[in-house]
Amino acid sequence: MAIEKIVVVDDELMIRKALETQLRNKRYSVASAGNLKSARKILARDSFDLVFLDLRLPDGEGTDLLEEIMAKADGPMVVMMTGYGSVESAVSCMQMGAFDYVVKPFSFEQIEVVVDKVASFDKMRRVTKYYVEESDTRSSDIIGESEPVKQLKILVAKVAKTEATVLITGKNGTGKELVARELYRNSLLAKQPYIRVNCAAISETLMESEFFGHEKGSFTGATERREGRFELADGGTILLDEISEISSALQAKLLRVLQEKEFERVGGNKTIQVKVRVIATTNRNLLEEVEKGKFREDLYYRLNVFPIAVPPLRERGKDIMLLAKTFLQRHAMKHGLDHVSFSKNCERAITVHSWPGNVRELENAVERSVILADENKQIEPDLLG
């Protein structure tokens, strides 16, 4: 549940108590204040997800507090409360950043609807920070006509429509992340969140917080409660890129999520349940890592439900030139060159090179050649680098 902590700010005691009782019955954590001074103290000592804020308060206007909340990057969502005669002012508050408003007297059913709307919007707002979306200069399809790629496409098509956990293996630059995106885009969860975690790029000390989130004050620098990637991916798909890089302690916690579909935030004691499809990638042989004692055997088998091996570029034969020409067209357009092509010598050089960096190395070489090329002239081998 994205909304957990709510503040009610209203000078009418009956309204505060009624909202507190009803919201607590729905298992929300609720604090309340009768004026701006008390509200500021509450908001300063803890992080909240939602504030119900009265427009008129004894010591000032609700808009004053609204402005302060909106100035914070990760502040709570705000719903204004107003009487019939102040609807225009409430609409102005929405222009200032308030999510919505409710008109007094209101029913609790109206409040429930608003909270649900806030929860849906807030989750999408948080997910957007981590949502994996390719730029227009990247292909959205697996390119290739070689036999290894045909077999790869068959496997992707078969497993995409399931919710099975997938382990994608392959050398650096082979396109493991592209395969993961194709699985997501062709899955039944394609309209749900797709969250990527680069396990190799996050320090060990922060990894648990990235995975599972943290509570305010749980460690130095934790000034706000923060949802982790698994919570953001709830209902959708999470990509654990380079899974072999996580610590043994985190491996145990990840195993629990895969088995029990639950976890606690760092510094928290509330158990959070999630339903997430897991796709993992690695450039290592995980069985060898298991034998060395570096990777848990039980976690390996939990991840390896449906293995997909992405072939290195050297095994893809005719795909090499197909990819090279695709990249040439893409980067020529990107860099504003209309008439550029490979010379025959350049095509031969591309075909015979072993490409140890795989597809990534090939694309980088082609883009470099396009940048260095003169328009209306063919690209020669020396421009590839």
Buried (B, 14 or more C-beta within 10 A) or exposed (E): EBBBBBBBBBBEEEBBEBBBEBBEEBEBBBBBBBBBEBBBEBBEEBBBBBBBBBBBBEEEBBBEBBEBBBEEEEBBBBBBBBBEEBBEBBEBBBEEBBBBBBBBEEEBEEBEEBBEBBBEBBBEEBBEEBBBEEEEEEBEEBBBEBBBBEEBBEBBEEBBEBBBBBBBBBBEBBBBBBBBBBBBEEBEBEEBBBBBBBBEEBEEEEBBBBBBBBBBBBEEEBEBBBBBBBBBBBBBBBBBBBBBBBBEEBBEBBBEBBEEBEBBBBBBEEEBEBEBBBBBBBBBEBEEBBEEEBBBEEBBEBBBBBEBBBBBBEEBBEBBBBBBBBBBBBBBEBEEBEEBBBBEEBBEBBEEBEBEBBBBBBBBBBBBBBEEBEEEEBBBBEBBE
